Amino acid sequence: MFGLGSRELIILTLVLILFFGAKKIPELARSIGEALRHIRSGFSDEEKGSKSNKNS
């Protein structure tokens, strides 16, 4: 995953916990997930629109 080993992931997790706090991390992950969902749906809507324009 991105060329990171287990040590790097553990250090990154600890830094995130220190920086954001343990209570904010689930909220942050949820908001990132929602943003990714919106981006994916935007791309799929765009693909559907371009396919219907080609067929017309």
N, C-alpha and C positions, 0 to 999 in steps of 0.2 A: 504494500500500500504506500505509494508515493516514495518508495525506496527507504522507508523508515523501519528501523529495527524495533525490537521490543523495548530496549532501553530508551530510545528516543521517544517512543509513545508514552512510556511511564513518566519521563521528565516533562513532556508536553502536557500531560494530564495534571501533574502536580503544579506546574506553572499556571495553567488555566484555573485550577482551584484556588490558588493563592491570589491570582489577579481578579477573578470575578466573584469568588466566594462559592461555597458549595450549594447555596440556595438558588443562585442565579443561573447555574449551568443548565439545569433542565429547561428553564424558561428560554435560555439562549438557544438550545438545541431545538426546541419546539418552533421558535420563530424562524430559524434557518430552514427547518423542514417545510414550513408553510411557504416560505419564499421560493424554495425549490419546486414545490408543487405548482405554484402560480406560474413560474417560468416554464415548466414542462407543459402545462395546459396552454400557455400562450403559443408555444412552438407547435403543439398539435393542432390548435385552432388555425394557425397560419398555414400549416400543411394541408388541412382540409379545405381551406379557402383557395389555395393555389391549385389544388386538384379539381375543384368544381369550376374554376375559371378556365382551366385547360379543356374541360369537357364541354363547355358552353360554346 
